[in-house]
Amino acid sequence: MSEMDRRYPVGRFAMTPNPTPEHRAAWLDEIARLPDQLRAAVASLPEGALEKPYREGGWTGRQVIHHLADSHINSYVRFRLALTEEKPVIKPYEETRWAELSDARSGPVEVSLALIEGLHARWVALLRSLSDADWARTFIHPELGERDLTTTLALYAWHGRHHLGHLELLR
């Protein structure tokens, strides 16, 4: 597999033009399934695979799991901010530096797997309650500009697939 393939095993994110409620439902279902898919992926890894990077210069499997928890917590908060404030400016975070912190480098993945399960249960319950008007709500990312919740949902469905692909590379 080429270096580009290993960086983006499911391809780069591309937003579906003119997304429909059916698209949203499919993306929401992906987010709902991710915790079980992550557990299955981790269970299928050979001994020691969590300590190996999925590509040269990439994160270890352990860092990928912890990154998913960190990233999805941030997204959940961004959804809540967008639903309760008018175009809030969100705070970005240094994901690469977060992945280098000791809990992400060496902490047990079970902690983040359990966190993702609880987080996704809350997130999915919130997402399933949104109206069409809610999906159009936005937040401001200081570096990327205004983002609507439909696009953000699609991005995080892709994000789960993206990192599941990285875990697959460790097998």
PyMOL commands that place a pseudoatom at each C-alpha (Angstrom):
pseudoatom trace, name=CA, resn=MET, resi=1, chain=A, elem=C, hetatm=0, pos=[0.000, 0.000, 0.000]
pseudoatom trace, name=CA, resn=SER, resi=2, chain=A, elem=C, hetatm=0, pos=[1.427, 3.418, -0.868]
pseudoatom trace, name=CA, resn=GLU, resi=3, chain=A, elem=C, hetatm=0, pos=[2.159, 6.126, 1.699]
pseudoatom trace, name=CA, resn=MET, resi=4, chain=A, elem=C, hetatm=0, pos=[-0.844, 8.146, 0.504]
pseudoatom trace, name=CA, resn=ASP, resi=5, chain=A, elem=C, hetatm=0, pos=[-3.105, 5.127, 0.879]
pseudoatom trace, name=CA, resn=ARG, resi=6, chain=A, elem=C, hetatm=0, pos=[-1.853, 4.553, 4.431]
pseudoatom trace, name=CA, resn=ARG, resi=7, chain=A, elem=C, hetatm=0, pos=[-2.544, 8.162, 5.392]
pseudoatom trace, name=CA, resn=TYR, resi=8, chain=A, elem=C, hetatm=0, pos=[-6.061, 8.093, 3.937]
pseudoatom trace, name=CA, resn=PRO, resi=9, chain=A, elem=C, hetatm=0, pos=[-7.134, 4.445, 3.770]
pseudoatom trace, name=CA, resn=VAL, resi=10, chain=A, elem=C, hetatm=0, pos=[-10.755, 5.385, 2.974]
pseudoatom trace, name=CA, resn=GLY, resi=11, chain=A, elem=C, hetatm=0, pos=[-9.835, 8.433, 0.890]
pseudoatom trace, name=CA, resn=ARG, resi=12, chain=A, elem=C, hetatm=0, pos=[-9.934, 12.078, 1.864]
pseudoatom trace, name=CA, resn=PHE, resi=13, chain=A, elem=C, hetatm=0, pos=[-13.125, 13.638, 3.172]
pseudoatom trace, name=CA, resn=ALA, resi=14, chain=A, elem=C, hetatm=0, pos=[-15.391, 14.942, 0.417]
pseudoatom trace, name=CA, resn=MET, resi=15, chain=A, elem=C, hetatm=0, pos=[-18.750, 16.454, 1.276]
pseudoatom trace, name=CA, resn=THR, resi=16, chain=A, elem=C, hetatm=0, pos=[-21.778, 15.088, -0.534]
pseudoatom trace, name=CA, resn=PRO, resi=17, chain=A, elem=C, hetatm=0, pos=[-23.359, 17.854, -2.611]
pseudoatom trace, name=CA, resn=ASN, resi=18, chain=A, elem=C, hetatm=0, pos=[-26.930, 18.705, -1.584]
pseudoatom trace, name=CA, resn=PRO, resi=19, chain=A, elem=C, hetatm=0, pos=[-27.173, 16.233, 1.319]
pseudoatom trace, name=CA, resn=THR, resi=20, chain=A, elem=C, hetatm=0, pos=[-30.623, 14.857, 2.088]
pseudoatom trace, name=CA, resn=PRO, resi=21, chain=A, elem=C, hetatm=0, pos=[-32.205, 13.651, 5.322]
pseudoatom trace, name=CA, resn=GLU, resi=22, chain=A, elem=C, hetatm=0, pos=[-31.365, 10.132, 4.105]
pseudoatom trace, name=CA, resn=HIS, resi=23, chain=A, elem=C, hetatm=0, pos=[-27.672, 11.056, 3.914]
pseudoatom trace, name=CA, resn=ARG, resi=24, chain=A, elem=C, hetatm=0, pos=[-27.855, 12.449, 7.433]
pseudoatom trace, name=CA, resn=ALA, resi=25, chain=A, elem=C, hetatm=0, pos=[-29.523, 9.264, 8.685]
pseudoatom trace, name=CA, resn=ALA, resi=26, chain=A, elem=C, hetatm=0, pos=[-26.778, 7.129, 7.147]
pseudoatom trace, name=CA, resn=TRP, resi=27, chain=A, elem=C, hetatm=0, pos=[-24.014, 9.294, 8.661]
pseudoatom trace, name=CA, resn=LEU, resi=28, chain=A, elem=C, hetatm=0, pos=[-25.752, 9.246, 12.022]
pseudoatom trace, name=CA, resn=ASP, resi=29, chain=A, elem=C, hetatm=0, pos=[-25.945, 5.444, 11.852]
pseudoatom trace, name=CA, resn=GLU, resi=30, chain=A, elem=C, hetatm=0, pos=[-22.196, 5.322, 11.176]
pseudoatom trace, name=CA, resn=ILE, resi=31, chain=A, elem=C, hetatm=0, pos=[-21.545, 7.376, 14.292]
pseudoatom trace, name=CA, resn=ALA, resi=32, chain=A, elem=C, hetatm=0, pos=[-23.851, 5.079, 16.267]
pseudoatom trace, name=CA, resn=ARG, resi=33, chain=A, elem=C, hetatm=0, pos=[-21.987, 1.952, 15.066]
pseudoatom trace, name=CA, resn=LEU, resi=34, chain=A, elem=C, hetatm=0, pos=[-18.475, 3.254, 15.657]
pseudoatom trace, name=CA, resn=PRO, resi=35, chain=A, elem=C, hetatm=0, pos=[-18.049, 2.153, 19.302]
pseudoatom trace, name=CA, resn=ASP, resi=36, chain=A, elem=C, hetatm=0, pos=[-18.810, -1.495, 18.439]
pseudoatom trace, name=CA, resn=GLN, resi=37, chain=A, elem=C, hetatm=0, pos=[-16.651, -1.325, 15.326]
pseudoatom trace, name=CA, resn=LEU, resi=38, chain=A, elem=C, hetatm=0, pos=[-13.740, 0.042, 17.350]
pseudoatom trace, name=CA, resn=ARG, resi=39, chain=A, elem=C, hetatm=0, pos=[-14.047, -2.736, 19.934]
pseudoatom trace, name=CA, resn=ALA, resi=40, chain=A, elem=C, hetatm=0, pos=[-14.116, -5.351, 17.169]
pseudoatom trace, name=CA, resn=ALA, resi=41, chain=A, elem=C, hetatm=0, pos=[-11.122, -3.763, 15.438]
pseudoatom trace, name=CA, resn=VAL, resi=42, chain=A, elem=C, hetatm=0, pos=[-9.074, -3.681, 18.646]
pseudoatom trace, name=CA, resn=ALA, resi=43, chain=A, elem=C, hetatm=0, pos=[-10.046, -7.273, 19.508]
pseudoatom trace, name=CA, resn=SER, resi=44, chain=A, elem=C, hetatm=0, pos=[-8.853, -8.465, 16.084]
pseudoatom trace, name=CA, resn=LEU, resi=45, chain=A, elem=C, hetatm=0, pos=[-5.402, -6.874, 16.375]
pseudoatom trace, name=CA, resn=PRO, resi=46, chain=A, elem=C, hetatm=0, pos=[-2.405, -9.134, 16.902]
pseudoatom trace, name=CA, resn=GLU, resi=47, chain=A, elem=C, hetatm=0, pos=[-0.442, -8.908, 20.147]
pseudoatom trace, name=CA, resn=GLY, resi=48, chain=A, elem=C, hetatm=0, pos=[1.564, -5.687, 20.324]
pseudoatom trace, name=CA, resn=ALA, resi=49, chain=A, elem=C, hetatm=0, pos=[-0.171, -4.010, 17.380]
pseudoatom trace, name=CA, resn=LEU, resi=50, chain=A, elem=C, hetatm=0, pos=[-1.447, -1.122, 19.507]
pseudoatom trace, name=CA, resn=GLU, resi=51, chain=A, elem=C, hetatm=0, pos=[2.166, -0.091, 20.096]
pseudoatom trace, name=CA, resn=LYS, resi=52, chain=A, elem=C, hetatm=0, pos=[2.988, 0.110, 16.387]
pseudoatom trace, name=CA, resn=PRO, resi=53, chain=A, elem=C, hetatm=0, pos=[2.326, 3.051, 14.064]
pseudoatom trace, name=CA, resn=TYR, resi=54, chain=A, elem=C, hetatm=0, pos=[-0.020, 2.338, 11.154]
pseudoatom trace, name=CA, resn=ARG, resi=55, chain=A, elem=C, hetatm=0, pos=[2.537, 4.031, 8.866]
pseudoatom trace, name=CA, resn=GLU, resi=56, chain=A, elem=C, hetatm=0, pos=[6.011, 5.446, 9.201]
pseudoatom trace, name=CA, resn=GLY, resi=57, chain=A, elem=C, hetatm=0, pos=[5.715, 8.689, 11.122]
pseudoatom trace, name=CA, resn=GLY, resi=58, chain=A, elem=C, hetatm=0, pos=[2.085, 7.952, 12.042]
pseudoatom trace, name=CA, resn=TRP, resi=59, chain=A, elem=C, hetatm=0, pos=[0.410, 7.390, 15.372]
pseudoatom trace, name=CA, resn=THR, resi=60, chain=A, elem=C, hetatm=0, pos=[0.339, 4.059, 17.135]
pseudoatom trace, name=CA, resn=GLY, resi=61, chain=A, elem=C, hetatm=0, pos=[-2.925, 2.146, 17.316]
pseudoatom trace, name=CA, resn=ARG, resi=62, chain=A, elem=C, hetatm=0, pos=[-3.195, 3.244, 20.951]
pseudoatom trace, name=CA, resn=GLN, resi=63, chain=A, elem=C, hetatm=0, pos=[-2.851, 6.913, 19.976]
pseudoatom trace, name=CA, resn=VAL, resi=64, chain=A, elem=C, hetatm=0, pos=[-5.504, 6.472, 17.252]
pseudoatom trace, name=CA, resn=ILE, resi=65, chain=A, elem=C, hetatm=0, pos=[-8.045, 5.157, 19.781]
pseudoatom trace, name=CA, resn=HIS, resi=66, chain=A, elem=C, hetatm=0, pos=[-7.306, 7.959, 22.248]
pseudoatom trace, name=CA, resn=HIS, resi=67, chain=A, elem=C, hetatm=0, pos=[-7.406, 10.524, 19.412]
pseudoatom trace, name=CA, resn=LEU, resi=68, chain=A, elem=C, hetatm=0, pos=[-10.883, 9.341, 18.423]
pseudoatom trace, name=CA, resn=ALA, resi=69, chain=A, elem=C, hetatm=0, pos=[-12.100, 9.953, 21.973]
pseudoatom trace, name=CA, resn=ASP, resi=70, chain=A, elem=C, hetatm=0, pos=[-10.465, 13.394, 22.084]
pseudoatom trace, name=CA, resn=SER, resi=71, chain=A, elem=C, hetatm=0, pos=[-11.729, 14.425, 18.663]
pseudoatom trace, name=CA, resn=HIS, resi=72, chain=A, elem=C, hetatm=0, pos=[-15.281, 13.200, 19.128]
pseudoatom trace, name=CA, resn=ILE, resi=73, chain=A, elem=C, hetatm=0, pos=[-15.554, 14.877, 22.543]
pseudoatom trace, name=CA, resn=ASN, resi=74, chain=A, elem=C, hetatm=0, pos=[-14.609, 18.136, 20.861]
pseudoatom trace, name=CA, resn=SER, resi=75, chain=A, elem=C, hetatm=0, pos=[-17.153, 17.588, 18.089]
pseudoatom trace, name=CA, resn=TYR, resi=76, chain=A, elem=C, hetatm=0, pos=[-19.929, 16.755, 20.554]
pseudoatom trace, name=CA, resn=VAL, resi=77, chain=A, elem=C, hetatm=0, pos=[-19.252, 20.017, 22.390]
pseudoatom trace, name=CA, resn=ARG, resi=78, chain=A, elem=C, hetatm=0, pos=[-19.227, 21.918, 19.091]
pseudoatom trace, name=CA, resn=PHE, resi=79, chain=A, elem=C, hetatm=0, pos=[-22.664, 20.511, 18.230]
pseudoatom trace, name=CA, resn=ARG, resi=80, chain=A, elem=C, hetatm=0, pos=[-24.014, 21.565, 21.607]
pseudoatom trace, name=CA, resn=LEU, resi=81, chain=A, elem=C, hetatm=0, pos=[-22.545, 25.041, 21.259]
pseudoatom trace, name=CA, resn=ALA, resi=82, chain=A, elem=C, hetatm=0, pos=[-24.017, 25.464, 17.763]
pseudoatom trace, name=CA, resn=LEU, resi=83, chain=A, elem=C, hetatm=0, pos=[-27.421, 24.358, 19.024]
pseudoatom trace, name=CA, resn=THR, resi=84, chain=A, elem=C, hetatm=0, pos=[-27.460, 26.745, 21.975]
pseudoatom trace, name=CA, resn=GLU, resi=85, chain=A, elem=C, hetatm=0, pos=[-25.620, 29.834, 20.718]
pseudoatom trace, name=CA, resn=GLU, resi=86, chain=A, elem=C, hetatm=0, pos=[-25.725, 31.907, 17.547]
pseudoatom trace, name=CA, resn=LYS, resi=87, chain=A, elem=C, hetatm=0, pos=[-22.683, 31.073, 15.430]
pseudoatom trace, name=CA, resn=PRO, resi=88, chain=A, elem=C, hetatm=0, pos=[-20.335, 30.420, 18.352]
pseudoatom trace, name=CA, resn=VAL, resi=89, chain=A, elem=C, hetatm=0, pos=[-16.614, 30.620, 17.749]
pseudoatom trace, name=CA, resn=ILE, resi=90, chain=A, elem=C, hetatm=0, pos=[-15.219, 27.253, 18.803]
pseudoatom trace, name=CA, resn=LYS, resi=91, chain=A, elem=C, hetatm=0, pos=[-11.767, 26.581, 20.187]
pseudoatom trace, name=CA, resn=PRO, resi=92, chain=A, elem=C, hetatm=0, pos=[-9.581, 24.396, 18.010]
pseudoatom trace, name=CA, resn=TYR, resi=93, chain=A, elem=C, hetatm=0, pos=[-7.082, 22.085, 19.683]
pseudoatom trace, name=CA, resn=GLU, resi=94, chain=A, elem=C, hetatm=0, pos=[-3.630, 20.790, 18.787]
pseudoatom trace, name=CA, resn=GLU, resi=95, chain=A, elem=C, hetatm=0, pos=[-4.549, 17.175, 18.025]
pseudoatom trace, name=CA, resn=THR, resi=96, chain=A, elem=C, hetatm=0, pos=[-0.961, 16.147, 17.284]
pseudoatom trace, name=CA, resn=ARG, resi=97, chain=A, elem=C, hetatm=0, pos=[0.214, 17.523, 20.623]
pseudoatom trace, name=CA, resn=TRP, resi=98, chain=A, elem=C, hetatm=0, pos=[-2.725, 15.890, 22.424]
pseudoatom trace, name=CA, resn=ALA, resi=99, chain=A, elem=C, hetatm=0, pos=[-1.684, 12.555, 20.894]
pseudoatom trace, name=CA, resn=GLU, resi=100, chain=A, elem=C, hetatm=0, pos=[1.785, 13.005, 22.381]
pseudoatom trace, name=CA, resn=LEU, resi=101, chain=A, elem=C, hetatm=0, pos=[0.536, 13.450, 25.959]
pseudoatom trace, name=CA, resn=SER, resi=102, chain=A, elem=C, hetatm=0, pos=[1.291, 10.489, 28.220]
pseudoatom trace, name=CA, resn=ASP, resi=103, chain=A, elem=C, hetatm=0, pos=[-2.307, 9.292, 28.552]
pseudoatom trace, name=CA, resn=ALA, resi=104, chain=A, elem=C, hetatm=0, pos=[-2.569, 9.020, 24.751]
pseudoatom trace, name=CA, resn=ARG, resi=105, chain=A, elem=C, hetatm=0, pos=[0.850, 7.397, 24.323]
pseudoatom trace, name=CA, resn=SER, resi=106, chain=A, elem=C, hetatm=0, pos=[0.546, 4.796, 27.061]
pseudoatom trace, name=CA, resn=GLY, resi=107, chain=A, elem=C, hetatm=0, pos=[-2.896, 4.838, 28.674]
pseudoatom trace, name=CA, resn=PRO, resi=108, chain=A, elem=C, hetatm=0, pos=[-5.149, 1.789, 28.425]
pseudoatom trace, name=CA, resn=VAL, resi=109, chain=A, elem=C, hetatm=0, pos=[-7.367, 1.874, 25.338]
pseudoatom trace, name=CA, resn=GLU, resi=110, chain=A, elem=C, hetatm=0, pos=[-10.245, 0.482, 27.378]
pseudoatom trace, name=CA, resn=VAL, resi=111, chain=A, elem=C, hetatm=0, pos=[-10.656, 3.883, 29.011]
pseudoatom trace, name=CA, resn=SER, resi=112, chain=A, elem=C, hetatm=0, pos=[-11.161, 5.603, 25.645]
pseudoatom trace, name=CA, resn=LEU, resi=113, chain=A, elem=C, hetatm=0, pos=[-13.297, 2.769, 24.265]
pseudoatom trace, name=CA, resn=ALA, resi=114, chain=A, elem=C, hetatm=0, pos=[-15.648, 3.105, 27.245]
pseudoatom trace, name=CA, resn=LEU, resi=115, chain=A, elem=C, hetatm=0, pos=[-15.597, 6.895, 26.906]
pseudoatom trace, name=CA, resn=ILE, resi=116, chain=A, elem=C, hetatm=0, pos=[-16.483, 6.632, 23.204]
pseudoatom trace, name=CA, resn=GLU, resi=117, chain=A, elem=C, hetatm=0, pos=[-19.366, 4.279, 24.018]
pseudoatom trace, name=CA, resn=GLY, resi=118, chain=A, elem=C, hetatm=0, pos=[-20.891, 6.687, 26.528]
pseudoatom trace, name=CA, resn=LEU, resi=119, chain=A, elem=C, hetatm=0, pos=[-20.143, 9.751, 24.439]
pseudoatom trace, name=CA, resn=HIS, resi=120, chain=A, elem=C, hetatm=0, pos=[-21.651, 8.273, 21.293]
pseudoatom trace, name=CA, resn=ALA, resi=121, chain=A, elem=C, hetatm=0, pos=[-24.774, 7.178, 23.196]
pseudoatom trace, name=CA, resn=ARG, resi=122, chain=A, elem=C, hetatm=0, pos=[-25.336, 10.802, 24.245]
pseudoatom trace, name=CA, resn=TRP, resi=123, chain=A, elem=C, hetatm=0, pos=[-24.266, 12.252, 20.890]
pseudoatom trace, name=CA, resn=VAL, resi=124, chain=A, elem=C, hetatm=0, pos=[-26.521, 9.952, 18.867]
pseudoatom trace, name=CA, resn=ALA, resi=125, chain=A, elem=C, hetatm=0, pos=[-29.492, 10.680, 21.163]
pseudoatom trace, name=CA, resn=LEU, resi=126, chain=A, elem=C, hetatm=0, pos=[-28.906, 14.396, 20.597]
pseudoatom trace, name=CA, resn=LEU, resi=127, chain=A, elem=C, hetatm=0, pos=[-28.440, 14.001, 16.838]
pseudoatom trace, name=CA, resn=ARG, resi=128, chain=A, elem=C, hetatm=0, pos=[-31.619, 11.932, 16.449]
pseudoatom trace, name=CA, resn=SER, resi=129, chain=A, elem=C, hetatm=0, pos=[-33.592, 14.750, 18.108]
pseudoatom trace, name=CA, resn=LEU, resi=130, chain=A, elem=C, hetatm=0, pos=[-32.548, 17.485, 15.658]
pseudoatom trace, name=CA, resn=SER, resi=131, chain=A, elem=C, hetatm=0, pos=[-34.979, 19.197, 13.304]
pseudoatom trace, name=CA, resn=ASP, resi=132, chain=A, elem=C, hetatm=0, pos=[-34.135, 20.117, 9.719]
pseudoatom trace, name=CA, resn=ALA, resi=133, chain=A, elem=C, hetatm=0, pos=[-33.577, 23.706, 10.898]
pseudoatom trace, name=CA, resn=ASP, resi=134, chain=A, elem=C, hetatm=0, pos=[-31.165, 22.500, 13.590]
pseudoatom trace, name=CA, resn=TRP, resi=135, chain=A, elem=C, hetatm=0, pos=[-28.988, 20.788, 10.976]
pseudoatom trace, name=CA, resn=ALA, resi=136, chain=A, elem=C, hetatm=0, pos=[-28.444, 24.156, 9.276]
pseudoatom trace, name=CA, resn=ARG, resi=137, chain=A, elem=C, hetatm=0, pos=[-27.075, 25.751, 12.458]
pseudoatom trace, name=CA, resn=THR, resi=138, chain=A, elem=C, hetatm=0, pos=[-23.423, 26.715, 12.360]
pseudoatom trace, name=CA, resn=PHE, resi=139, chain=A, elem=C, hetatm=0, pos=[-20.320, 27.386, 14.383]
pseudoatom trace, name=CA, resn=ILE, resi=140, chain=A, elem=C, hetatm=0, pos=[-17.216, 29.337, 13.448]
pseudoatom trace, name=CA, resn=HIS, resi=141, chain=A, elem=C, hetatm=0, pos=[-13.881, 27.537, 13.344]
pseudoatom trace, name=CA, resn=PRO, resi=142, chain=A, elem=C, hetatm=0, pos=[-11.168, 30.214, 13.622]
pseudoatom trace, name=CA, resn=GLU, resi=143, chain=A, elem=C, hetatm=0, pos=[-9.025, 28.531, 10.938]
pseudoatom trace, name=CA, resn=LEU, resi=144, chain=A, elem=C, hetatm=0, pos=[-11.659, 26.924, 8.691]
pseudoatom trace, name=CA, resn=GLY, resi=145, chain=A, elem=C, hetatm=0, pos=[-14.533, 29.389, 8.827]
pseudoatom trace, name=CA, resn=GLU, resi=146, chain=A, elem=C, hetatm=0, pos=[-18.241, 28.758, 9.251]
pseudoatom trace, name=CA, resn=ARG, resi=147, chain=A, elem=C, hetatm=0, pos=[-19.324, 25.093, 9.455]
pseudoatom trace, name=CA, resn=ASP, resi=148, chain=A, elem=C, hetatm=0, pos=[-22.881, 23.760, 9.472]
pseudoatom trace, name=CA, resn=LEU, resi=149, chain=A, elem=C, hetatm=0, pos=[-23.930, 20.733, 11.485]
pseudoatom trace, name=CA, resn=THR, resi=150, chain=A, elem=C, hetatm=0, pos=[-24.806, 18.601, 8.448]
pseudoatom trace, name=CA, resn=THR, resi=151, chain=A, elem=C, hetatm=0, pos=[-21.279, 18.951, 7.068]
pseudoatom trace, name=CA, resn=THR, resi=152, chain=A, elem=C, hetatm=0, pos=[-19.843, 18.338, 10.522]
pseudoatom trace, name=CA, resn=LEU, resi=153, chain=A, elem=C, hetatm=0, pos=[-21.904, 15.146, 10.860]
pseudoatom trace, name=CA, resn=ALA, resi=154, chain=A, elem=C, hetatm=0, pos=[-20.611, 13.904, 7.494]
pseudoatom trace, name=CA, resn=LEU, resi=155, chain=A, elem=C, hetatm=0, pos=[-17.042, 14.773, 8.500]
pseudoatom trace, name=CA, resn=TYR, resi=156, chain=A, elem=C, hetatm=0, pos=[-17.233, 12.809, 11.751]
pseudoatom trace, name=CA, resn=ALA, resi=157, chain=A, elem=C, hetatm=0, pos=[-18.831, 9.787, 10.091]
pseudoatom trace, name=CA, resn=TRP, resi=158, chain=A, elem=C, hetatm=0, pos=[-15.858, 9.845, 7.693]
pseudoatom trace, name=CA, resn=HIS, resi=159, chain=A, elem=C, hetatm=0, pos=[-13.474, 10.436, 10.612]
pseudoatom trace, name=CA, resn=GLY, resi=160, chain=A, elem=C, hetatm=0, pos=[-14.556, 7.178, 12.253]
pseudoatom trace, name=CA, resn=ARG, resi=161, chain=A, elem=C, hetatm=0, pos=[-14.119, 5.231, 8.984]
pseudoatom trace, name=CA, resn=HIS, resi=162, chain=A, elem=C, hetatm=0, pos=[-10.768, 6.935, 8.407]
pseudoatom trace, name=CA, resn=HIS, resi=163, chain=A, elem=C, hetatm=0, pos=[-9.321, 5.798, 11.727]
pseudoatom trace, name=CA, resn=LEU, resi=164, chain=A, elem=C, hetatm=0, pos=[-10.918, 2.353, 11.549]
pseudoatom trace, name=CA, resn=GLY, resi=165, chain=A, elem=C, hetatm=0, pos=[-8.964, 2.073, 8.300]
pseudoatom trace, name=CA, resn=HIS, resi=166, chain=A, elem=C, hetatm=0, pos=[-5.779, 2.913, 10.190]
pseudoatom trace, name=CA, resn=LEU, resi=167, chain=A, elem=C, hetatm=0, pos=[-6.498, 0.167, 12.723]
pseudoatom trace, name=CA, resn=GLU, resi=168, chain=A, elem=C, hetatm=0, pos=[-7.094, -2.275, 9.857]
pseudoatom trace, name=CA, resn=LEU, resi=169, chain=A, elem=C, hetatm=0, pos=[-3.573, -1.492, 8.603]
pseudoatom trace, name=CA, resn=LEU, resi=170, chain=A, elem=C, hetatm=0, pos=[-2.197, -2.815, 11.901]
pseudoatom trace, name=CA, resn=ARG, resi=171, chain=A, elem=C, hetatm=0, pos=[-3.506, -6.326, 11.207]
for i in range(1, 171): cmd.bond("trace and resi %d" % i, "trace and resi %d" % (i + 1))
show_as sticks, trace
zoom trace
